[in-house]
Each structure stands twice: as C-alpha cells, then as structure tokens.
Amino acid sequence: MQHNPAYDAGIPEDQQGFAIKPTLAVTLIDVAVAPKVPAGWVAGDEVYGADSRLRAAVRGHRLEYVLAVAANRRVPTNAGPIRVDGPPAPISAHAWQKRPAGAGVHVPRLYSWWFAPS
C-alpha cells in the first residue's frame, strides 16, 4: 500500500483531489476574503499571472495584484491589446524599471516592471 500524506493529515478520501496552483490560489483567496480577513493585494509568478480565472477572481474581490507574465503575453490597454515586450510608442522606455526579485541559481533574477493602471 502506498503512503498517503493527505490521509495521514486527516483529509477524507472523498475530499482529496488534484488542482493546479492557480485553482488552489482562487480557493484560498475566496476562503480568506469571505470572513473579511484583511487583504489588500495578491502577488504571484508566471504560473499565476498566466491564469485568467485567477486574475478575474482577484479583481472580483477588488484586490490589487502584481502577477508576473511571460514576455509574449498580451495585455489590455487604452490603446488596445499589446504584447508586454513591445509597448506602444506612447509608453516611454523610461517607464520600464528593472528590479531584482531575489537571487537566482547563478545570477540575480531581474524583472522588467511597468505600471499599467486599470
């Protein structure tokens, strides 16, 4: 018989199942916000930023968020959808800022940041 950590933790078998990280995040946010746990924002890496259901759930709770997205991701703007690696001409190159997001295995992890008001 295979060891089952969920069973050992007291989780009934009928409530055990698989869910991707963004789905788990939506559930955790819903559970935290329902009893009015103070929360003002959500942050996540590309796994979370790529999930439209998570972004919609966060906006539905009226939470601010910072979610990383791949460089080829399209985002809505007043000028229409654009790829994040190719902002339209009205956006100055100076609007982008490179900031570290912790140490990488061999080099610092630098991310390009651009504030896009919703």
C-alpha positions as CSV (number, residue, x, y, z in Angstrom):
1,M,0.0,0.0,0.0
2,Q,1.3,3.4,-1.0
3,H,1.8,6.1,1.7
4,N,-0.9,8.8,1.5
5,P,0.1,12.1,3.3
6,A,-3.4,13.6,2.7
7,Y,-4.9,10.6,4.6
8,D,-2.3,11.0,7.4
9,A,-3.3,14.7,7.6
10,G,-6.9,13.7,8.3
11,I,-8.3,14.8,4.9
12,P,-11.1,12.4,3.9
13,E,-10.6,10.5,0.7
14,D,-13.6,12.0,-0.9
15,Q,-12.1,15.5,-0.5
16,Q,-8.7,14.6,-1.9
17,G,-8.0,15.5,-5.5
18,F,-5.7,17.3,-7.9
19,A,-5.9,21.0,-8.7
20,I,-3.4,23.3,-10.4
21,K,-1.8,26.0,-8.4
22,P,-3.9,28.9,-9.7
23,T,-7.1,27.0,-8.9
24,L,-5.8,26.4,-5.4
25,A,-5.0,30.1,-5.1
26,V,-8.5,31.1,-6.1
27,T,-9.9,28.8,-3.4
28,L,-7.5,30.2,-0.8
29,I,-8.3,33.8,-1.7
30,D,-12.1,33.1,-1.7
31,V,-11.8,31.4,1.7
32,A,-9.7,34.2,3.1
33,V,-11.8,37.1,1.8
34,A,-15.2,35.6,2.8
35,P,-14.7,36.2,6.6
36,K,-13.2,39.7,5.9
37,V,-9.6,38.7,6.6
38,P,-7.7,42.0,5.9
39,A,-6.1,41.7,2.5
40,G,-5.2,44.5,0.1
41,W,-3.2,42.7,-2.7
42,V,-2.0,39.5,-4.3
43,A,1.3,38.7,-5.8
44,G,2.5,35.7,-7.9
45,D,4.8,34.4,-10.5
46,E,4.1,33.5,-14.2
47,V,2.2,30.3,-13.2
48,Y,-0.4,32.6,-11.6
49,G,-0.1,35.5,-14.0
50,A,-1.0,33.3,-16.9
51,D,-4.3,32.2,-15.5
52,S,-7.2,34.4,-16.5
53,R,-9.6,32.9,-13.9
54,L,-7.2,33.8,-11.1
55,R,-6.9,37.4,-12.3
56,A,-10.7,37.6,-12.7
57,A,-11.2,36.3,-9.2
58,V,-8.7,38.7,-7.7
59,R,-10.4,41.7,-9.5
60,G,-13.8,40.3,-8.4
61,H,-12.6,40.7,-4.8
62,R,-11.4,44.2,-5.6
63,L,-7.9,43.3,-4.6
64,E,-4.8,45.0,-6.2
65,Y,-2.4,42.5,-7.7
66,V,1.1,42.0,-9.2
67,L,1.4,38.9,-11.3
68,A,4.3,38.1,-13.5
69,V,3.6,37.3,-17.1
70,A,5.6,35.9,-20.0
71,A,7.2,38.5,-22.3
72,N,4.8,37.4,-25.2
73,R,1.7,37.9,-23.1
74,R,-0.9,40.4,-24.5
75,V,-2.4,42.8,-22.0
76,P,-5.3,45.2,-22.5
77,T,-4.5,48.9,-22.6
78,N,-6.4,52.0,-23.7
79,A,-4.5,51.8,-27.0
80,G,-5.7,48.2,-27.5
81,P,-4.1,44.9,-26.6
82,I,-0.3,44.9,-26.7
83,R,2.5,42.4,-26.0
84,V,4.3,43.2,-22.8
85,D,7.6,43.0,-24.5
86,G,6.6,45.6,-27.1
87,P,4.8,48.6,-25.5
88,P,3.2,51.1,-27.9
89,A,5.0,54.3,-28.8
90,P,3.2,56.5,-26.2
91,I,4.9,54.4,-23.4
92,S,8.4,55.8,-22.7
93,A,11.3,53.4,-22.4
94,H,11.9,55.2,-19.1
95,A,8.5,53.9,-17.8
96,W,10.1,50.4,-17.5
97,Q,12.2,49.6,-14.5
98,K,14.4,46.6,-13.9
99,R,14.1,45.3,-10.3
100,P,15.5,42.2,-8.6
101,A,13.1,39.5,-7.5
102,G,15.5,37.5,-5.3
103,A,18.7,35.6,-6.0
104,G,18.7,33.2,-8.9
105,V,20.8,30.0,-9.1
106,H,23.6,31.7,-11.0
107,V,22.6,35.3,-11.4
108,P,20.1,37.7,-9.8
109,R,16.6,37.4,-11.1
110,L,15.8,40.7,-12.7
111,Y,12.3,41.6,-13.9
112,S,11.1,44.5,-16.0
113,W,8.3,46.4,-14.3
114,W,5.8,48.8,-15.9
115,F,2.8,50.2,-14.0
116,A,-0.3,49.8,-16.0
117,P,-3.3,51.5,-14.3
118,S,-6.5,49.5,-14.6
